[in-house]
Amino acid sequence: MESIEKVEKRIEGNQITEGVIWKQLLKFFFPILFGTFFQQLYNTVDAVIVGRYVGKEALAAVGGTTGTLINLLVGFFVGLSSGATVIISQYYGAKNGEKVKEAVHTAIAFSIMGGIILMILGLIGAPFALKAMGTPEDVMNYAVVYIRIYFIGIIGNLVYNMGSGILRAIGDSKRPLYFLMTSCLVNIVLDIIFVVVLKMNVAGAALATILSQLVSAVLVIIVLVRSEDVYRLIISEIRLHFRMVKRIIQIGFPAGLQSAMYSISNVIIQSSVNALDIDTIAAWTAYSKIDALFWMIIGAFGISITTFVGQNYGAGKVERVHKGIKICLQMTFVTSIVISGILYIFGGYIYRLFTNDIAVLEKGIEILHFLVPFFVTYICIEILSGALRGVSDCWIPMLITCLGVCLLRVLWILFVVPHHMTMRTILASYPLTWIVTSISFIIYYRFFSKLKK
């Protein structure tokens, strides 16, 4: 293995802490964006093939109902593990090779342990959660089959996410993209074989998903094992270093809790949607795949600014941090306006990829046209929370998000929706909470945050 001195010389040439800010953000942004696109694509392929070849009940099961629960559990762990990404980016920016090594091995052990826990929770608890959400009987059987198979293979999902987070933390966002492209192609081929050819219905879609995720996990582990840099993974040294676990949890727990609160509020929203007709449930499921175009772009900017801030903060370049945040907000604003316009105008055509059912299409376009104009109100939440996470300022942003987005949304669903039980009333919870939370983030960042101090 290389000496720490050699590695430090390589880190000194790190463009993230030295190059033109907007160029460095875009160089980091595009691989993350395309990676997120392919990650979303293989989820969408499941929905398209199942919706086309099995039916709208199976579409409702694979997308909306099970997706909400999966996002709840997996999202919590991914948020929790983001603490490892922040720590590694800070240590890497500070040229502390020994701490990078310790954090990497702890992170992989953490993901394996988390996968085992989530697998058990998913297998045992998911059917009860689906029933508690009011999943319709004609959807229930499909949903239980899909989610149980999905959680059997959850370890591969978490190992990939952690491994790709490690690579992004040191500035490598390209190889995680290549792994996801490979995984996506595997998933498409297996979907066609299992669902279309072998007629395995939702079980085939779930099996295709977990096998493709396993492929991406194996690829990222191979890269980490073969690396000659300080983040090299040595299988025999994978273990939990409890001081590092404590730091990961201190930084990552707020992000994990924030993700879980998002998902819990979405579970409650999904329960309200489930109380409506099957056409609305299917339309909402398809919409969640269509608007993913916006969310993956915003999420890519959020991940980019977290790593940018983490490395520059670790290198002591605070002024560069503030400039990066400002530029990232400007770039995200322009991008969100463009994407919102595209989805508003052409979203109806995209809906036809999922179904030709006229009733589902009409309800889906109504949902799309109501929510898309408000997307721009969300960007401050993503960018500012990502930036603050990069300097380990996590707890107050978590509270702002939980209160402004999650609690307010839940209160709306519990106290307003029952008196006006329509899809539009349910949808109104989104722009309301985005606007309130964005204003709160701007105030906190400008006057009270760790970066301000």
Sine and cosine of phi, psi and omega as CSV:
sin_phi,cos_phi,sin_psi,cos_psi,sin_omega,cos_omega
0.00,0.00,0.54,-0.84,-0.03,-1.00
-0.89,0.45,0.43,-0.90,0.09,-1.00
-0.95,0.30,0.38,-0.92,0.02,-1.00
-0.88,0.48,-0.56,0.83,-0.02,-1.00
-0.89,0.46,-0.68,0.74,0.01,-1.00
-0.90,0.43,-0.66,0.75,-0.01,-1.00
-0.90,0.43,-0.65,0.76,-0.01,-1.00
-0.89,0.46,-0.58,0.81,0.04,-1.00
-0.90,0.44,-0.62,0.79,0.03,-1.00
-0.92,0.40,-0.66,0.75,-0.02,-1.00
-0.91,0.41,-0.54,0.84,-0.01,-1.00
-0.88,0.48,-0.43,0.90,0.05,-1.00
-1.00,-0.01,0.26,0.97,-0.06,-1.00
-0.91,0.42,0.89,-0.46,-0.07,-1.00
-0.93,0.38,-0.44,0.90,-0.04,-1.00
-0.87,0.49,-0.56,0.83,-0.02,-1.00
-1.00,-0.09,0.01,1.00,-0.10,-1.00
-0.74,-0.68,-0.54,0.84,-0.17,-0.99
-0.97,0.26,0.02,-1.00,0.10,-1.00
-0.87,0.49,0.79,-0.61,-0.21,-0.98
-0.86,0.51,-0.79,0.61,-0.09,-1.00
-0.91,0.42,-0.54,0.84,0.04,-1.00
-0.93,0.38,-0.67,0.75,-0.01,-1.00
-0.92,0.38,-0.61,0.80,0.06,-1.00
-0.90,0.44,-0.67,0.74,-0.01,-1.00
-0.94,0.35,-0.62,0.79,0.04,-1.00
-0.88,0.47,-0.56,0.83,0.03,-1.00
-0.99,0.13,-0.58,0.81,-0.09,-1.00
-0.91,0.41,-0.73,0.68,-0.15,-0.99
-0.91,0.42,-0.71,0.71,0.08,-1.00
-0.87,0.49,-0.62,0.78,0.05,-1.00
-0.90,0.43,-0.69,0.73,0.00,-1.00
-0.87,0.49,-0.76,0.65,-0.02,-1.00
-0.91,0.41,-0.58,0.82,0.07,-1.00
-0.89,0.45,-0.70,0.71,0.04,-1.00
-0.90,0.43,-0.60,0.80,0.04,-1.00
-0.86,0.51,-0.73,0.68,-0.01,-1.00
-0.94,0.35,-0.54,0.84,0.07,-1.00
-0.90,0.44,-0.69,0.72,0.04,-1.00
-0.93,0.36,-0.55,0.83,-0.06,-1.00
-0.88,0.47,-0.68,0.73,-0.04,-1.00
-0.96,0.27,-0.37,0.93,0.18,-0.98
-0.95,0.32,-0.64,0.76,-0.01,-1.00
-0.93,0.37,-0.61,0.80,0.03,-1.00
-0.85,0.52,-0.67,0.74,0.08,-1.00
-0.81,0.59,-0.75,0.66,-0.05,-1.00
-0.91,0.41,-0.68,0.74,-0.02,-1.00
-0.89,0.45,-0.76,0.65,-0.06,-1.00
-0.93,0.38,-0.68,0.74,0.02,-1.00
-0.91,0.41,-0.68,0.73,0.02,-1.00
-0.89,0.46,-0.60,0.80,-0.03,-1.00
-0.98,0.20,-0.66,0.75,-0.19,-0.98
-0.96,-0.27,-0.20,0.98,0.03,-1.00
-0.90,-0.43,-0.77,0.63,0.04,-1.00
0.58,-0.81,0.13,-0.99,-0.07,-1.00
-0.95,0.32,-0.43,0.90,0.08,-1.00
-0.91,0.42,-0.68,0.73,0.04,-1.00
-0.92,0.38,-0.60,0.80,0.06,-1.00
-0.87,0.50,-0.71,0.70,0.02,-1.00
-0.88,0.48,-0.57,0.82,-0.03,-1.00
-0.96,0.27,-0.72,0.69,-0.08,-1.00
-0.94,0.35,-0.56,0.83,-0.08,-1.00
-1.00,-0.09,-0.97,0.25,-0.21,-0.98
-0.93,0.37,-0.86,0.51,-0.15,-0.99
-0.92,0.39,-0.80,0.60,-0.02,-1.00
-0.95,0.31,-0.57,0.82,-0.01,-1.00
-0.87,0.49,-0.61,0.79,0.00,-1.00
-0.91,0.42,-0.68,0.73,0.01,-1.00
-0.93,0.36,-0.66,0.75,0.03,-1.00
-0.87,0.49,-0.69,0.72,0.01,-1.00
-0.89,0.45,-0.54,0.84,0.02,-1.00
-0.89,0.46,-0.79,0.61,-0.08,-1.00
-0.98,0.21,-0.76,0.65,-0.02,-1.00
-0.92,0.39,-0.65,0.76,0.00,-1.00
-0.87,0.49,-0.60,0.80,0.04,-1.00
-0.89,0.46,-0.71,0.70,-0.02,-1.00
-0.92,0.38,-0.69,0.73,-0.01,-1.00
-0.88,0.48,-0.64,0.77,0.07,-1.00
-0.90,0.44,-0.68,0.73,0.03,-1.00
-0.88,0.48,-0.68,0.74,-0.04,-1.00
-0.96,0.28,-0.24,0.97,0.06,-1.00
-0.89,0.46,-0.36,0.93,0.10,-1.00
-0.86,0.51,-0.59,0.81,0.03,-1.00
-0.92,0.39,-0.65,0.76,0.01,-1.00
-0.88,0.47,-0.69,0.72,0.00,-1.00
-0.89,0.45,-0.72,0.69,-0.02,-1.00
-0.88,0.48,-0.71,0.70,-0.03,-1.00
-0.90,0.43,-0.66,0.75,0.01,-1.00
-0.90,0.43,-0.62,0.79,0.02,-1.00
-0.93,0.37,-0.71,0.71,0.02,-1.00
-0.91,0.42,-0.62,0.78,0.00,-1.00
-0.92,0.40,-0.67,0.74,0.05,-1.00
-0.91,0.42,-0.51,0.86,0.01,-1.00
-1.00,0.03,0.04,1.00,0.04,-1.00
0.90,0.44,0.58,0.81,0.01,-1.00
-0.98,-0.22,1.00,0.07,-0.11,-0.99
-0.90,0.44,-0.63,0.78,-0.03,-1.00
-0.90,0.44,-0.65,0.76,0.01,-1.00
-0.94,0.35,-0.57,0.82,0.08,-1.00
-0.86,0.50,-0.73,0.68,0.00,-1.00
-0.86,0.51,-0.73,0.68,-0.01,-1.00
-0.89,0.46,-0.66,0.75,-0.01,-1.00
-0.92,0.39,-0.63,0.78,-0.01,-1.00
-0.88,0.47,-0.74,0.67,-0.05,-1.00
-0.93,0.37,-0.58,0.81,0.08,-1.00
-0.91,0.41,-0.65,0.76,-0.04,-1.00
-0.89,0.46,-0.69,0.72,0.00,-1.00
-0.92,0.39,-0.67,0.74,0.06,-1.00
-0.87,0.49,-0.64,0.77,0.01,-1.00
-0.88,0.47,-0.65,0.76,-0.02,-1.00
-0.94,0.34,-0.61,0.79,0.03,-1.00
-0.91,0.41,-0.72,0.69,0.03,-1.00
-0.89,0.45,-0.68,0.73,0.04,-1.00
-0.88,0.47,-0.60,0.80,0.03,-1.00
-0.90,0.44,-0.65,0.76,0.03,-1.00
-0.89,0.45,-0.69,0.73,0.00,-1.00
-0.90,0.44,-0.71,0.71,-0.01,-1.00
-0.92,0.39,-0.57,0.82,0.04,-1.00
-0.88,0.48,-0.71,0.70,0.00,-1.00
-0.91,0.42,-0.72,0.69,0.01,-1.00
-0.87,0.49,-0.68,0.73,-0.03,-1.00
-0.92,0.39,-0.69,0.72,-0.03,-1.00
-0.91,0.42,-0.66,0.75,-0.07,-1.00
-1.00,0.08,-0.71,0.70,-0.19,-0.98
-1.00,-0.04,-0.36,0.93,-0.10,-0.99
-0.85,0.52,-0.72,0.70,-0.01,-1.00
-0.86,0.52,-0.61,0.79,0.03,-1.00
-0.93,0.38,-0.63,0.78,0.02,-1.00
-0.92,0.40,-0.65,0.76,0.03,-1.00
-0.88,0.48,-0.66,0.75,0.02,-1.00
-0.92,0.39,-0.66,0.75,0.01,-1.00
-0.89,0.45,-0.46,0.89,0.02,-1.00
-0.98,0.20,-0.06,1.00,0.01,-1.00
0.97,0.23,0.50,0.86,0.02,-1.00
-0.87,0.50,0.79,-0.61,-0.02,-1.00
-0.86,0.51,0.49,-0.87,-0.05,-1.00
-0.87,0.50,-0.61,0.79,-0.04,-1.00
-0.96,0.27,-0.13,0.99,0.06,-1.00
-0.97,-0.25,-0.44,0.90,-0.19,-0.98
-0.84,0.54,-0.75,0.66,-0.06,-1.00
-0.88,0.47,-0.68,0.73,0.05,-1.00
-0.87,0.49,-0.70,0.72,-0.08,-1.00
-0.90,0.43,-0.69,0.73,-0.02,-1.00
-0.90,0.45,-0.71,0.71,0.01,-1.00
-0.87,0.50,-0.73,0.68,-0.06,-1.00
-0.89,0.45,-0.74,0.67,-0.14,-0.99
-0.95,0.30,-0.54,0.84,0.02,-1.00
-0.93,0.37,-0.68,0.73,0.05,-1.00
-0.90,0.43,-0.65,0.76,-0.01,-1.00
-0.85,0.53,-0.71,0.70,-0.06,-1.00
-0.96,0.27,-0.35,0.94,0.11,-0.99
-0.88,0.48,-0.56,0.83,-0.03,-1.00
-0.97,-0.23,0.36,0.93,-0.14,-0.99
-0.94,0.35,-0.43,0.90,-0.03,-1.00
-0.87,0.49,-0.66,0.75,0.03,-1.00
-0.86,0.51,-0.65,0.76,0.04,-1.00
-0.86,0.51,-0.75,0.66,-0.08,-1.00
-0.94,0.34,-0.62,0.79,0.02,-1.00
-0.90,0.43,-0.67,0.75,0.05,-1.00
-0.88,0.48,-0.75,0.66,-0.03,-1.00
-0.87,0.50,-0.65,0.76,0.02,-1.00
-0.93,0.36,-0.70,0.71,0.00,-1.00
-0.89,0.45,-0.67,0.74,0.03,-1.00
-0.93,0.36,-0.53,0.85,0.09,-1.00
-0.90,0.43,-0.61,0.79,0.05,-1.00
-0.89,0.45,-0.72,0.70,0.00,-1.00
-0.90,0.44,-0.66,0.75,0.02,-1.00
-0.91,0.41,-0.56,0.83,-0.02,-1.00
-0.88,0.47,-0.50,0.87,-0.01,-1.00
-0.99,-0.14,0.14,0.99,0.11,-0.99
0.99,-0.14,0.11,0.99,-0.01,-1.00
-0.98,-0.21,0.99,-0.13,0.02,-1.00
-0.97,-0.25,0.00,1.00,-0.06,-1.00
-0.99,0.13,-0.72,0.70,-0.07,-1.00
-0.91,0.42,-0.62,0.78,0.12,-0.99
-0.84,0.55,-0.56,0.83,0.07,-1.00
-0.89,0.45,-0.72,0.69,-0.02,-1.00
-0.88,0.48,-0.62,0.78,0.00,-1.00
-0.91,0.42,-0.65,0.76,0.00,-1.00
-0.94,0.35,-0.58,0.81,0.07,-1.00
-0.87,0.49,-0.70,0.71,0.05,-1.00
-0.89,0.46,-0.72,0.69,0.00,-1.00
-0.87,0.50,-0.66,0.76,-0.01,-1.00
-0.90,0.45,-0.70,0.71,0.02,-1.00
-0.89,0.46,-0.67,0.75,0.05,-1.00
-0.87,0.49,-0.68,0.73,-0.03,-1.00
-0.90,0.43,-0.67,0.74,0.00,-1.00
-0.89,0.46,-0.73,0.69,0.00,-1.00
-0.88,0.48,-0.72,0.69,-0.02,-1.00
-0.92,0.39,-0.58,0.81,0.08,-1.00
-0.85,0.52,-0.72,0.70,0.00,-1.00
-0.89,0.45,-0.69,0.73,-0.02,-1.00
-0.92,0.40,-0.77,0.64,-0.12,-0.99
-0.96,0.27,-0.66,0.75,-0.11,-0.99
-1.00,-0.02,-0.76,0.65,-0.09,-1.00
-0.98,0.19,-0.73,0.69,-0.09,-1.00
-0.99,0.11,-0.79,0.62,-0.09,-1.00
-1.00,0.04,-0.09,1.00,0.06,-1.00
0.84,0.55,0.69,0.72,-0.02,-1.00
-1.00,0.02,0.05,1.00,0.07,-1.00
0.83,0.55,-0.64,-0.77,-0.07,-1.00
-0.93,0.37,-0.43,0.90,0.05,-1.00
-0.89,0.46,-0.63,0.78,0.03,-1.00
-0.91,0.41,-0.65,0.76,0.02,-1.00
-0.90,0.44,-0.67,0.74,0.01,-1.00
-0.91,0.41,-0.68,0.73,0.00,-1.00
-0.90,0.44,-0.65,0.76,0.04,-1.00
-0.88,0.48,-0.64,0.77,-0.02,-1.00
-0.91,0.42,-0.76,0.65,-0.08,-1.00
-0.94,0.34,-0.53,0.85,0.04,-1.00
-0.94,0.34,-0.62,0.78,0.03,-1.00
-0.93,0.37,-0.59,0.81,0.06,-1.00
-0.92,0.39,-0.58,0.82,0.05,-1.00
-0.89,0.45,-0.63,0.78,0.04,-1.00
-0.87,0.50,-0.73,0.69,-0.02,-1.00
-0.91,0.41,-0.58,0.81,0.03,-1.00
-0.90,0.43,-0.69,0.72,0.01,-1.00
-0.89,0.46,-0.66,0.75,-0.02,-1.00
-0.90,0.44,-0.68,0.73,-0.04,-1.00
-0.94,0.35,-0.57,0.82,0.04,-1.00
-0.92,0.39,-0.64,0.77,0.03,-1.00
-0.86,0.51,-0.69,0.72,0.00,-1.00
-0.89,0.45,-0.69,0.72,-0.01,-1.00
-0.91,0.42,-0.63,0.78,-0.01,-1.00
-0.93,0.38,-0.61,0.80,-0.07,-1.00
-1.00,0.09,-0.14,0.99,-0.05,-1.00
-0.91,0.41,0.51,-0.86,0.10,-0.99
-0.96,-0.30,0.11,0.99,-0.01,-1.00
-1.00,0.02,0.02,-1.00,-0.06,-1.00
-0.92,0.39,-0.30,0.95,0.00,-1.00
-1.00,0.01,0.22,0.98,0.02,-1.00
-0.84,0.55,0.70,-0.71,0.00,-1.00
-0.99,-0.12,0.82,-0.57,0.09,-1.00
-0.94,-0.35,0.91,-0.40,-0.15,-0.99
-0.81,0.59,-0.68,0.74,-0.05,-1.00
-0.92,0.38,-0.27,0.96,-0.03,-1.00
-0.98,-0.21,0.13,0.99,0.03,-1.00
-0.94,0.34,0.91,-0.41,0.02,-1.00
-0.29,-0.96,0.25,-0.97,0.03,-1.00
-1.00,0.04,0.90,-0.44,0.17,-0.99
-1.00,-0.03,0.93,-0.36,-0.27,-0.96
-0.92,0.40,-0.49,0.87,0.10,-1.00
-0.91,0.42,-0.61,0.79,0.02,-1.00
-0.96,0.30,-0.61,0.79,0.07,-1.00
-0.86,0.51,-0.67,0.74,0.01,-1.00
-0.87,0.49,-0.68,0.73,0.02,-1.00
-0.92,0.40,-0.66,0.75,0.02,-1.00
-0.86,0.51,-0.71,0.70,-0.03,-1.00
-0.93,0.37,-0.64,0.77,0.01,-1.00
-0.85,0.52,-0.64,0.77,-0.02,-1.00
-1.00,0.07,-0.65,0.76,-0.12,-0.99
-1.00,0.09,-0.43,0.90,-0.06,-1.00
-0.87,0.50,-0.67,0.74,0.06,-1.00
-0.86,0.51,-0.64,0.77,0.03,-1.00
-0.92,0.39,-0.64,0.77,0.04,-1.00
-0.91,0.42,-0.69,0.73,0.03,-1.00
-0.90,0.43,-0.64,0.77,0.03,-1.00
-0.88,0.48,-0.71,0.70,0.03,-1.00
-0.88,0.47,-0.68,0.74,0.01,-1.00
-0.89,0.45,-0.64,0.77,0.01,-1.00
-0.91,0.41,-0.63,0.77,0.12,-0.99
-0.83,0.56,-0.76,0.65,-0.07,-1.00
-0.91,0.41,-0.62,0.78,0.03,-1.00
-0.89,0.45,-0.68,0.74,0.04,-1.00
-0.90,0.44,-0.58,0.81,0.04,-1.00
-0.94,0.33,-0.53,0.85,0.10,-1.00
-0.88,0.48,-0.68,0.73,0.01,-1.00
-0.91,0.41,-0.64,0.77,0.06,-1.00
-0.90,0.44,-0.69,0.72,0.03,-1.00
-0.87,0.49,-0.60,0.80,0.05,-1.00
-0.89,0.45,-0.63,0.77,0.05,-1.00
-0.91,0.41,-0.66,0.75,0.04,-1.00
-0.90,0.44,-0.63,0.77,0.00,-1.00
-0.89,0.46,-0.36,0.93,0.02,-1.00
-0.98,0.22,-0.19,0.98,0.04,-1.00
-1.00,-0.01,-0.27,-0.96,-0.08,-1.00
-1.00,0.10,0.23,-0.97,-0.07,-1.00
-0.90,0.44,-0.53,0.85,0.02,-1.00
-0.90,0.44,-0.65,0.76,0.02,-1.00
-0.93,0.37,-0.64,0.77,0.02,-1.00
-0.88,0.47,-0.72,0.70,0.01,-1.00
-0.91,0.42,-0.64,0.77,0.02,-1.00
-0.90,0.44,-0.66,0.75,0.03,-1.00
-0.91,0.42,-0.62,0.78,0.03,-1.00
-0.89,0.45,-0.74,0.67,0.01,-1.00
-0.90,0.43,-0.64,0.77,0.03,-1.00
-0.86,0.52,-0.65,0.76,-0.02,-1.00
-0.89,0.46,-0.39,0.92,0.08,-1.00
-1.00,0.10,-0.57,0.82,-0.04,-1.00
-0.95,0.31,-0.73,0.68,-0.05,-1.00
-0.96,0.29,-0.11,0.99,0.06,-1.00
-0.87,0.49,-0.41,0.91,0.07,-1.00
-0.84,0.54,-0.70,0.72,0.02,-1.00
-0.93,0.36,-0.74,0.67,-0.10,-1.00
-0.91,0.42,-0.57,0.82,-0.01,-1.00
-0.95,0.30,-0.51,0.86,0.07,-1.00
-0.93,0.36,-0.73,0.68,0.02,-1.00
-0.89,0.45,-0.66,0.75,0.03,-1.00
-0.89,0.46,-0.60,0.80,0.03,-1.00
-0.91,0.42,-0.65,0.76,0.09,-1.00
-0.89,0.45,-0.64,0.76,0.00,-1.00
-0.89,0.45,-0.68,0.73,0.04,-1.00
-0.92,0.40,-0.64,0.77,0.00,-1.00
-0.87,0.49,-0.72,0.70,-0.06,-1.00
-0.95,0.32,-0.50,0.87,0.04,-1.00
-0.89,0.45,-0.75,0.66,0.00,-1.00
-0.92,0.38,-0.67,0.75,0.03,-1.00
-0.85,0.53,-0.76,0.65,-0.01,-1.00
-0.91,0.40,-0.68,0.73,-0.03,-1.00
-0.85,0.52,-0.75,0.67,-0.03,-1.00
-0.94,0.35,-0.67,0.74,-0.01,-1.00
-0.94,0.35,-0.57,0.82,0.06,-1.00
-0.92,0.39,-0.67,0.75,0.05,-1.00
-0.89,0.46,-0.53,0.85,0.02,-1.00
-1.00,0.09,0.00,1.00,0.04,-1.00
0.98,0.17,0.31,0.95,-0.05,-1.00
-0.98,-0.18,0.95,0.30,-0.10,-0.99
-0.93,0.36,-0.62,0.79,0.00,-1.00
-0.89,0.45,-0.62,0.79,0.05,-1.00
-0.91,0.41,-0.55,0.84,0.06,-1.00
-0.86,0.51,-0.76,0.65,-0.03,-1.00
-0.90,0.44,-0.65,0.76,0.04,-1.00
-0.89,0.45,-0.65,0.76,0.01,-1.00
-0.89,0.46,-0.65,0.76,0.02,-1.00
-0.89,0.45,-0.70,0.71,-0.01,-1.00
-0.88,0.47,-0.73,0.68,-0.01,-1.00
-0.90,0.43,-0.65,0.76,0.00,-1.00
-0.90,0.44,-0.65,0.76,0.06,-1.00
-0.88,0.48,-0.67,0.74,0.01,-1.00
-0.90,0.44,-0.70,0.71,0.00,-1.00
-0.90,0.44,-0.66,0.76,-0.02,-1.00
-0.93,0.37,-0.62,0.79,0.00,-1.00
-0.88,0.48,-0.76,0.65,-0.01,-1.00
-0.88,0.47,-0.70,0.72,-0.01,-1.00
-0.89,0.47,-0.67,0.75,-0.03,-1.00
-0.91,0.42,-0.58,0.81,0.04,-1.00
-0.90,0.44,-0.71,0.71,-0.01,-1.00
-0.90,0.44,-0.75,0.66,-0.03,-1.00
-0.90,0.43,-0.64,0.77,0.02,-1.00
-0.88,0.48,-0.67,0.75,0.02,-1.00
-0.90,0.44,-0.67,0.74,0.02,-1.00
-0.89,0.46,-0.73,0.69,-0.02,-1.00
-0.91,0.41,-0.62,0.78,-0.01,-1.00
-0.90,0.44,-0.66,0.75,-0.08,-1.00
-0.99,0.15,-0.68,0.73,-0.15,-0.99
-0.95,-0.31,0.04,1.00,-0.05,-1.00
-0.86,0.51,-0.56,0.83,0.01,-1.00
-0.87,0.49,-0.59,0.81,0.02,-1.00
-0.94,0.35,-0.59,0.81,0.01,-1.00
-0.91,0.40,-0.57,0.82,0.02,-1.00
-0.83,0.55,-0.53,0.85,-0.07,-1.00
-0.94,0.34,-0.20,0.98,0.13,-0.99
-0.92,0.39,-0.48,0.87,-0.10,-1.00
-1.00,-0.04,-0.59,0.81,-0.09,-1.00
-0.30,-0.95,0.42,-0.91,0.12,-0.99
-0.95,-0.33,0.10,1.00,0.01,-1.00
-0.91,0.41,0.87,-0.49,-0.10,-0.99
-0.87,0.49,-0.69,0.73,-0.03,-1.00
-0.89,0.46,-0.66,0.75,0.02,-1.00
-0.91,0.41,-0.66,0.75,0.00,-1.00
-0.88,0.47,-0.69,0.72,-0.02,-1.00
-0.89,0.46,-0.71,0.71,0.00,-1.00
-0.93,0.37,-0.59,0.81,0.00,-1.00
-0.91,0.41,-0.68,0.73,0.02,-1.00
-0.91,0.41,-0.59,0.81,0.06,-1.00
-0.88,0.48,-0.69,0.72,0.04,-1.00
-0.88,0.48,-0.73,0.69,-0.05,-1.00
-0.88,0.48,-0.74,0.67,-0.06,-1.00
-0.94,0.35,-0.40,0.91,0.04,-1.00
-0.97,0.24,-0.69,0.72,-0.16,-0.99
-1.00,0.02,-0.59,0.81,-0.13,-0.99
-0.82,0.57,-0.68,0.73,-0.02,-1.00
-0.87,0.49,-0.30,0.95,-0.03,-1.00
-1.00,-0.10,-0.04,1.00,-0.07,-1.00
-0.83,0.56,-0.60,0.80,-0.08,-1.00
-0.89,0.46,-0.38,0.93,-0.02,-1.00
-0.96,0.28,-0.13,0.99,-0.05,-1.00
-1.00,-0.05,-0.33,0.94,-0.27,-0.96
-0.88,0.47,-0.56,0.83,0.00,-1.00
-0.90,0.44,-0.54,0.84,0.01,-1.00
-0.89,0.46,-0.75,0.66,-0.08,-1.00
-0.93,0.36,-0.75,0.66,-0.11,-0.99
-0.95,0.31,-0.71,0.70,-0.03,-1.00
-0.94,0.34,-0.62,0.78,0.04,-1.00
-0.92,0.38,-0.61,0.79,0.06,-1.00
-0.90,0.43,-0.66,0.75,0.01,-1.00
-0.91,0.42,-0.70,0.71,-0.01,-1.00
-0.92,0.40,-0.55,0.83,0.06,-1.00
-0.89,0.45,-0.54,0.84,0.00,-1.00
-0.91,0.42,-0.36,0.93,0.06,-1.00
-0.95,-0.31,0.30,0.95,0.03,-1.00
0.92,0.39,0.37,0.93,0.10,-1.00
-1.00,-0.07,1.00,-0.01,-0.22,-0.98
-0.90,-0.43,-0.55,0.83,-0.21,-0.98
-0.95,0.31,-0.73,0.68,0.01,-1.00
-0.91,0.41,-0.70,0.71,0.10,-0.99
-0.84,0.55,-0.61,0.79,0.05,-1.00
-0.89,0.46,-0.70,0.71,0.01,-1.00
-0.90,0.44,-0.66,0.75,0.03,-1.00
-0.87,0.50,-0.70,0.71,-0.01,-1.00
-0.93,0.38,-0.70,0.71,-0.04,-1.00
-0.89,0.45,-0.64,0.77,0.00,-1.00
-0.98,0.20,-0.73,0.68,-0.10,-0.99
-0.96,0.27,-0.62,0.78,-0.01,-1.00
-1.00,-0.09,-0.86,0.52,-0.21,-0.98
-0.96,0.27,-0.83,0.56,-0.07,-1.00
-0.90,0.44,-0.71,0.71,0.00,-1.00
-0.88,0.47,-0.64,0.77,0.02,-1.00
-0.91,0.42,-0.68,0.74,0.01,-1.00
-0.90,0.44,-0.68,0.73,0.02,-1.00
-0.88,0.48,-0.64,0.77,0.05,-1.00
-0.87,0.48,-0.72,0.69,-0.03,-1.00
-0.91,0.41,-0.61,0.79,-0.07,-1.00
-0.98,0.21,-0.56,0.83,-0.15,-0.99
-0.92,-0.38,-0.37,0.93,-0.01,-1.00
-0.98,-0.21,-0.74,0.68,-0.08,-1.00
-0.85,0.53,-0.67,0.74,-0.01,-1.00
-0.85,0.53,-0.43,0.91,-0.01,-1.00
-1.00,0.03,-0.28,0.96,0.02,-1.00
-0.64,-0.77,0.95,0.30,-0.16,-0.99
-0.97,0.22,0.97,0.26,0.07,-1.00
-0.75,-0.66,0.31,-0.95,0.00,-1.00
-0.91,0.42,-0.60,0.80,0.00,-1.00
-0.89,0.45,-0.62,0.78,0.03,-1.00
-0.91,0.42,-0.64,0.77,0.06,-1.00
-0.90,0.44,-0.70,0.71,-0.04,-1.00
-0.90,0.43,-0.52,0.86,-0.05,-1.00
-0.87,0.49,-0.34,0.94,0.01,-1.00
-0.91,0.43,-0.43,0.90,-0.05,-1.00
-0.95,0.30,-0.87,0.49,0.00,-1.00
-0.87,0.49,-0.56,0.83,0.03,-1.00
-0.85,0.53,-0.75,0.66,-0.08,-1.00
-0.97,0.25,-0.55,0.84,0.05,-1.00
-0.88,0.47,-0.71,0.70,-0.05,-1.00
-0.91,0.42,-0.74,0.68,-0.01,-1.00
-0.87,0.49,-0.71,0.71,-0.06,-1.00
-0.95,0.32,-0.61,0.80,0.04,-1.00
-0.88,0.48,-0.70,0.71,0.03,-1.00
-0.87,0.49,-0.66,0.75,0.01,-1.00
-0.89,0.45,-0.65,0.76,0.01,-1.00
-0.91,0.41,-0.66,0.75,0.01,-1.00
-0.87,0.49,-0.70,0.71,0.02,-1.00
-0.89,0.46,-0.72,0.70,-0.03,-1.00
-0.90,0.43,-0.71,0.70,-0.04,-1.00
-0.89,0.46,-0.67,0.74,-0.10,-1.00
-0.97,0.23,-0.47,0.88,-0.16,-0.99
-0.85,-0.53,-0.41,0.91,-0.18,-0.98
-0.77,-0.64,-0.17,0.99,-0.16,-0.99
-0.95,0.31,0.21,-0.98,0.05,-1.00
-0.88,0.48,-0.59,0.81,0.02,-1.00
-0.92,0.39,-0.62,0.79,0.04,-1.00
-0.90,0.44,-0.67,0.74,0.00,-1.00
-0.92,0.39,0.00,0.00,0.00,0.00
